Amino acid sequence: MNASAMAESTFKTQGLSERTLIEMIRARARRRFDGLRLGIGDDCAIIRPRQGEEIVVTTDFSLEDVHFRRDWHTPESVGHRCLARGLSDLAAMGARPVAAFLSMAMPQELLAARRGKSWVERFLDGFIALAKRFDVPLAGGDTARAAERACFDVVLLGAVKRGHAWLRSGAKAGDGIYVTGTLGGAAAELMALERSPQRFAGLTKAEGEHPHVFPEPRLDVAKKLAALGLVRAAIDISDGLSTDLAHLCEESGVAAEVDSSAISVDVRAMLAERAGWAASAMKLALHGGENYELLFTAAAEARVPQRIAGVEVRRIGRMVKRSRGARMKLRDEDGRVTELEACGWEHFREQLRRGQLNSGWLRSGR
């Protein structure tokens, strides 16, 4: 099937037919956007970038019982989270969103209406609400029937000034290491969700701060940072600070020294520690994932604002030359230095220790 027409396949349900679903999506997506010449309706979408820009592309799967659970997450949360993941990738490149493509494989029960809207209509409510906030057109996708578990694939196109995309390979020894926002909140909220899903059953809109249920991609921060021209290398903290900092070190060929006292730990992580859910709030801040904050480096002499677009920005360490020792080191409040291991999320790893788990990992009883 093509990526733009969301063409009809073979399944129908007691609720929405696939054609009805496609027409509903097309009606919601029908508005003019800068850079999108043609959206849903033809075999392909047509994108026209501005002169002097390059296109960046990212894709993300959202798998039921891996990235979300229907008995834990509201459909609106699932839709929001599916799009937020890719938008965070664009923010980490310093790019502006241009178009989104959504492919959905679902069991037929998700199209059946129960007491009003079907599950997939509510999913689209969450997806489209976030897309409207950041002026992201839904330009196409695909649909298919799945046997048991739902799977969503989101492809996002972004645009950045030619030669100005932030890369993981741009960090230099001596650079300051910066992080936006607070850390550990998403992992802690997942723990609360696991213990009491009913507490979150009414969360159908991105209101208030819910870093796991309704994560906030830092596109506004990225836009202002790009205008300042200070960023040398960047990545989003989707897999955890320790893991994503390791990626940046590897691609840039440098090492890192981090001061734990400089890290802004989310109050939810502190509460999780007090409740005995996590070994420590600091471990959640260092290793817990899905924060969707930005991790970036800037020259030692750069004057990076302490708040950007209303979001706290902290300098948490510095990049140093590679040596035979540990790639990353952590200095605690007492001045003790230890190796900082990359203990965040990693697909296909067989064991994740409690207190170091990434909030992208959801236990499904298997």
N, C-alpha and C positions, 0 to 999 in steps of 0.2 A: 504493500500500500504506500501511497505517496505521503510526504511529510506535511502537506499543507491542506489538502482538501478534507482531512479527517473522514476519509471515504468509508462508505457503509460496507461492513463485512457480512456475516451470516446470522448473528444471533439477535433474538428478540426476547422480551421478558413480559411479565404481567404488568409491568409499569411502563417505563420509557422504552420505545424501540430505539435502535441505534440511530436511525435517521432523525428521530425526534430529538435525541440527545445532541447530535451534531448541529441541528438547526438552532437548538437552544444555546449552545456554545457560540455559534456564529453570531447570533443576535446580541449576546452579551459582549462580544469582542468587536462589534461593528462601530468603530469610530476612527477618525483620522489621526495618524501619528506621524511625527517627523521621521523620515527615513524609511517608512514602510509604504511602498508603492502599491502592493497587492497582498492581501492577507488570505483568510480562509475562503475557499470557493473554487480555486483552480488547482492544477496538478502541483504547482510550486508557489511559494511566496516569492515576492520580489522586494529586495532590500536595496536601498540606495544610500550608502554612507556619505557623509559630508566630505567635501574636498579636503585632502590632507589628513584623513583619518585612516586607521587600520581597524579591521574587524577581529575581535577576540571571541572565542567560542568555548563554552563549558557545557558539560552534561552530567546529570546526577540521577541515579536510580533512587527510588524510595520503595522499599520492599516491606510488605506486611510481615509482622513478627520479627523483623530485623530493625527497621527504622521507625515503625509505628505499630500499635496494636489497636484494633477496633474496640476492644473492651476497656482501653485506657484513654485513647485520644478521641476527641470529637472529630467529626468529618471536617469541620471548618479548620481545626488545628492541623489536620493532615494536609489539607490543601495549601494552607499558609506555609507550613514547613517545607513542602515540596518545592515551592518557588523560592523561599528564603535562602535555601542552600545555594542555589545557583547565583542569586543576586549577591550573596556574600563573596562568591568567587570573583564576580565582576568588580566588586569594591576592592578586593585585594590586588587587582590589576590596575586600579585607578581608572576604570572604564565606566562609561555611562551605558545603561541598558538600551538596546535597540529593538529586540523582539524575543518572544518566548515561543517555544514549541512544546506541546504537551501530548505525550502518548500514554494511553491508559489500557491496561489489561485487567479486567475485573470479573469476578463471578457475577452471575445474573442477578443475584439477590440485592446487589448494591444499586440496581436501577429500579427496584420496586419501591413505590411510595408507601410510607407507613406514617399515618397521622400527619399528612401534609407533604413535605418534600422527601424525595429519595435521598439515600446516603450520598450518591454522586452529585446531586444538586447542591447539597450542603458543602461537600468537598469543593465544588466550584465557587461557592460563595466565599470561602476562605482564600482560594487561589486568586480570584478576580479582585477581591478587596485589596490584597497586597499589590497586585499588578497595577491597579488604578492609582494607588498611593505614589508609585514611582514611575507612572506613565509608561508602563511596559505593555505593548500590544501582544495579545495572544494571536500569533500569525498562522498557526496550524498545528498538526500533530497526527495522531493515529488512534484507532480504537480496536480492541480485540477482546474476546471472551477468555477468561481464565477459569481453571477448574475449581480452585479453592481460595487462593490468596491473591490479593490485589497487588499490582505492580505499576508504578508510575515512573516515567522517564521524562525529565525536563531538560530540554536543550535551550540555552540562552545565548543570544548574540549580543555583544557589546561593542562599543566603538571607543577608541582612544586616539589621541593625537599621534601621528606617525612618529615612531621612535621614542615615545614617552610612556609606554606601558611599564608598570612596575614588575620586575622579575624577582625570582628568588635568588638569582645569581649576582645581584648587584651590591651586596654588602661588602664592606672593607674593614680591615683591622682598624680599630679606633672608633668605629661608628658607635653611637648610642643605640640601645635597643629600647623600643617604645611599644606600649600596649594600650589600646583603648578600653574604657569601661572597667567593670569588675569581673573577676574570674571565679569559677566554681559554682555559679548560680544555676546553670543549666543542669549539671550533674546532680546537684542537690535537689532541684525540683523534680527530676526524674525519680529520685528515691522517694520523695513524698507522693508522687503519682503512683508508683508501684505499691506503696503501702495503703493508699486510700484513693482509688480512682474516682469514687463518687464525689470527692471534694472538687474535682475538676470537670465534672460532667456538664456544668453550666457555662463553661468557657467557650463561647461560640464567636467571639470577636477579639481582635487584638487590642484590648483595653487594659491599662495597667502594665506592670512589668511581670512578664512570665517568660523567662529566657529559654526554657525548654519547650513549653506549649506553643508560644507565639514569639519565636526569636526575631530580633531586629537586625536586619542586614545594615551595615554601616556605610551605605552609599552616600549619605549627606556628609559624613566625615571625610570620606574618600574624595569627594568633589572639592571640598575646601583644602584638603591636603595637597591635591593635585595643583590647585591654583597657587599654593605657596612654593611648590617646586623643591621640597625638602627631602622627599622620600628617595632612598637609594635601592632598597629591596623591601619586599612585603609578601605577606601570606596571611590568610585568615586562620583563626584558631578553631577550626572545625574538629580537629582530631586531638586537641589538647595542646597546651602551651609547650610542654616538653617535647612532644612528637613533632609539632610544626616548627619549633625553633631548630630542632635537629635537621629537618628538611632544608631550612634556610641555610644553616651552617654547611651542610653537605654541598648544596648547589653553589655556594659562594666560596667554598674552600677556606673557611675561617672557623674559629672556635668562639665560644660564648661564655661570659661570666655573668651570672644573674644574682642580684641581691634580693633575698626573700622578703626583707623588710619593705622593699619598694613596691611589691605586688599588692594591688588592691583586691582584697578577698571579699567576695560577695557575702552579704549577711546571711543568705540562705545556706551557704556552706558552713558558716559558723554555727547556725542552728542545727545543721545535720550532725556536726561534731558533738554538740552538747547533747543531742538526742541519742548518741551512740550509733548512728547510721553509718558514719564514716570514721576512719581512723584519725583523720585530721582535716580541718578546713583547708590547710595549706596544700595537702595532697590533692584535694579536689581542684584547687586553683591551678596547680601545676599540671595535673594529668587529666582532669575532667574535660570532656569535649563539648561540642555544639554550642560554644559561647558565641560564635560568629563575630568575635571582636577582631580587630586588625592588629597584627604584629608587624612592625616595620623598623627599619634602621634609618638613621640620618647622620650626617657628618658630626664629629665631636663638637664643632663650633656652631652648629645649627641651633637656632632659637625656635624650638617647637612649643607652641602654645600649650598651656596646661588644660585647656578645654577647647574643643573644636565641635561646632554644631551642637553645643549643649552636652557633649560627652567628655568625661574625664580622660586625659591622656597622661600616662606616667612613663618616665624613663626607668627601666628596671635593670639595666646592666649595660654591658658594652661588648662589642666584638673584639677578639684578639687574634693574633697569628696562630695558625695550627702548630701543634707540637705533638710529641709522641704520647702525651698524657690524655686525659679525658677530653672529649670534644666539647662537653658542656660542664661547667662547674657552678655550684650553688653556694653562696655565702649566707649563713644565717645571721640572726640578730646579735649573736655573741662573737661573730667574726670567724666561726669555724667554716672551713671550705670542704665540701664533699662533691663527689661526682653527681651530676644531674642526669639520670637515665631517662630515655624516651619511653614513657610508660602509658602513653595515651592509647587511643583507638587504633587498631590495625586489623583489617579484614584478614581472615584465615588464620589468625593466631588462636591457638587452642585454649589458652588459659589467660584470664584476666583476673587479677587479684582484686578483691573487694576493697573499696576505698581508692582504687586507682582506675576503676572502670570508666569508660567513656559513655556519655549519655546517648551516643548513637547506637549503643548495644543494648538490646532489650531481650531479656530472657523470656523464652516462649515455652518453657517446660520440656524442651527437647533434651 
